[in-house]
Amino acid sequence: MKTRSFTTLFIALLLLVSLPALCLADDAAAIFKSRCAPCHGADGSGNTPMGKKIGAKALGSAEVQKLSDADLLKTVTAGKGKMPEFGTKLSAAQVGELIKLVRGFATK
């Protein structure tokens, strides 16, 4: 009986700790779709009418992927060129998750 209670408690705590990370990942996808995809495209290629107009970078390109996480953080928070700043609109955790999402566009 004591072992079952401990196991149940352990599983509950594990779920409680994992839940925020799962929510942030979903949040990052939704943020990307609403704020980034209009210019960078759902596939990160920059191949959208607005992306072509403003010269949006392909997120999977070597040019973008060679940037450090700190450089990407600065670009997202402060903006760069025609890209607006999102530092006042997104939390540090959200920006961190967006950077992970951008890394997922790397060409393999």
C-alpha positions as CSV (number, residue, x, y, z in Angstrom):
1,M,0.0,0.0,0.0
2,K,2.8,2.4,0.9
3,T,4.6,1.6,-2.4
4,R,1.5,2.4,-4.4
5,S,1.1,5.7,-2.7
6,F,4.7,6.6,-3.3
7,T,4.4,5.6,-7.0
8,T,1.2,7.6,-7.5
9,L,2.8,10.6,-5.8
10,F,5.9,10.3,-8.0
11,I,3.9,10.1,-11.2
12,A,1.8,13.1,-10.2
13,L,4.9,15.1,-9.5
14,L,6.5,14.1,-12.7
15,L,3.5,15.2,-14.7
16,L,3.4,18.5,-12.8
17,V,7.0,19.2,-13.6
18,S,6.6,18.2,-17.3
19,L,3.4,20.1,-18.0
20,P,4.9,23.6,-18.3
21,A,7.4,22.4,-20.9
22,L,4.7,20.8,-22.9
23,C,2.6,23.9,-22.8
24,L,5.5,26.1,-23.8
25,A,6.2,23.9,-26.8
26,D,2.6,24.2,-27.9
27,D,2.7,27.9,-27.1
28,A,5.9,28.3,-29.3
29,A,4.1,26.6,-32.3
30,A,1.1,28.9,-31.9
31,I,3.3,32.0,-31.5
32,F,5.3,31.0,-34.6
33,K,2.2,30.4,-36.6
34,S,0.7,33.8,-35.7
35,R,3.8,36.0,-35.5
36,C,6.5,34.4,-37.6
37,A,4.9,32.4,-40.3
38,P,3.3,35.4,-42.1
39,C,6.8,36.4,-43.2
40,H,9.0,33.3,-42.7
41,G,6.3,30.8,-43.8
42,A,5.0,27.7,-42.0
43,D,8.0,25.8,-43.2
44,G,10.5,28.6,-42.3
45,S,11.5,29.2,-45.9
46,G,10.6,32.9,-46.1
47,N,8.7,32.0,-49.3
48,T,5.6,34.0,-48.6
49,P,4.3,37.2,-50.3
50,M,5.3,39.3,-47.3
51,G,8.6,37.4,-46.8
52,K,9.6,38.0,-50.4
53,K,8.6,41.7,-50.1
54,I,10.8,42.3,-47.0
55,G,13.5,39.7,-47.7
56,A,12.8,37.4,-44.8
57,K,15.5,34.9,-44.1
58,A,15.0,31.2,-44.6
59,L,15.2,29.9,-41.0
60,G,16.8,26.6,-42.1
61,S,19.6,28.4,-44.1
62,A,23.2,28.2,-43.0
63,E,23.2,31.9,-42.5
64,V,20.5,31.7,-39.8
65,Q,21.6,28.4,-38.3
66,K,25.2,29.5,-37.8
67,L,24.0,32.3,-35.5
68,S,24.4,31.7,-31.8
69,D,21.3,31.3,-29.6
70,A,22.3,34.7,-28.1
71,D,22.2,36.3,-31.5
72,L,18.8,34.7,-32.3
73,L,17.6,35.9,-28.9
74,K,18.7,39.5,-29.7
75,T,17.1,39.4,-33.1
76,V,13.8,38.2,-31.8
77,T,13.7,40.5,-28.8
78,A,15.1,43.7,-30.3
79,G,14.2,43.1,-34.0
80,K,16.6,43.5,-36.9
81,G,16.1,45.2,-40.3
82,K,12.5,44.9,-41.2
83,M,11.8,42.3,-38.5
84,P,9.9,43.9,-35.5
85,E,11.0,43.4,-31.9
86,F,9.1,41.0,-29.8
87,G,10.9,41.5,-26.5
88,T,7.9,43.4,-25.0
89,K,5.3,40.9,-26.4
90,L,6.9,37.6,-25.5
91,S,8.4,36.2,-22.3
92,A,12.0,35.0,-22.1
93,A,10.7,31.4,-21.9
94,Q,8.6,31.9,-25.1
95,V,11.5,33.3,-27.0
96,G,13.7,30.4,-25.8
97,E,11.1,27.9,-27.1
98,L,10.9,29.9,-30.4
99,I,14.7,29.6,-30.8
100,K,14.4,25.8,-30.3
101,L,11.7,25.8,-33.0
102,V,14.0,27.8,-35.4
103,R,16.8,25.2,-34.8
104,G,14.4,22.6,-35.9
105,F,14.4,24.1,-39.4
106,A,18.0,23.3,-39.9
107,T,18.6,21.5,-43.3
108,K,19.8,18.0,-42.7
